[in-house]
Amino acid sequence: IPRFTDVLALAEQESGRRGRAVMVIPEVKHPGEASAAGLDPLQRLLDTLPPPSQQPDAPLILQCFDWEYLRALKSRTALCTMALFE
């Protein structure tokens, strides 16, 4: 099972091979539940992302149903985000 860092590395490798950016669009699942359990999913995500992936023009869009999490993420980084809703 690939880790998120493996997916990012593969996208970077393929971007170089193809001569164009390969977009990665992961969904953050249930960050509120993780926070309620005493974990910090926002910091964990930021610790996992290499600095180039945290730039505004990075080929990465983070999506989540938890809008508060996305607001907190936007207050700490310039990452592109996508709010999901039902």
C-alpha positions in Angstrom: 0.0 0.0 0.0 1.6 3.3 -1.1 2.0 6.1 1.4 1.1 9.6 0.6 4.8 10.5 0.3 5.1 7.7 -2.3 2.3 9.1 -4.4 3.9 12.5 -4.3 7.3 11.1 -5.3 5.6 9.1 -8.2 3.8 12.3 -9.4 7.1 14.2 -9.4 8.9 11.4 -11.3 6.1 11.2 -13.9 6.1 15.0 -14.2 9.7 14.9 -15.2 9.2 11.9 -17.5 6.2 13.5 -19.3 7.5 17.1 -19.3 4.4 18.5 -17.6 3.0 18.6 -14.1 1.0 15.6 -12.9 -1.7 16.8 -10.5 -2.3 15.1 -7.2 -5.8 15.7 -5.6 -6.0 13.9 -2.3 -9.0 14.1 0.1 -8.4 14.6 3.8 -10.8 12.3 5.6 -12.4 13.1 9.0 -9.9 15.6 10.4 -12.4 16.6 13.1 -12.5 13.1 14.5 -8.7 12.9 14.5 -8.5 16.3 16.4 -11.1 15.0 18.9 -8.9 12.0 19.6 -6.0 14.4 20.4 -4.2 14.2 17.1 -3.2 17.1 14.9 -4.1 16.2 11.3 -3.2 19.6 10.0 0.4 19.6 11.4 0.8 16.0 10.3 -0.1 16.9 6.7 2.2 19.9 6.7 5.1 17.8 8.1 4.5 15.2 5.4 4.5 17.6 2.4 7.9 18.5 1.0 8.4 22.3 0.7 7.9 22.4 -3.1 4.4 20.8 -2.6 3.5 23.7 -0.2 3.9 26.4 -2.9 0.8 28.0 -4.3 1.7 26.8 -7.9 2.3 23.2 -6.8 0.3 20.6 -8.8 -1.6 19.7 -5.6 -5.1 20.4 -4.6 -6.2 19.3 -1.1 -9.9 18.5 -0.8 -12.0 18.0 2.3 -15.6 18.1 3.6 -14.5 19.8 6.8 -14.5 23.5 5.9 -13.0 24.5 9.3 -10.0 22.3 8.6 -9.6 23.9 5.2 -9.8 27.4 6.8 -7.1 26.4 9.3 -5.0 25.0 6.5 -5.3 28.2 4.5 -4.3 30.2 7.5 -1.0 28.3 7.7 -0.1 27.6 4.1 -0.7 28.8 0.5 -1.8 25.4 -0.7 -4.7 25.2 -3.1 -7.8 23.7 -1.4 -11.2 22.5 -2.5 -14.2 22.4 -0.2 -16.5 19.5 -0.7 -20.1 19.3 0.2 -23.1 17.0 -0.2 
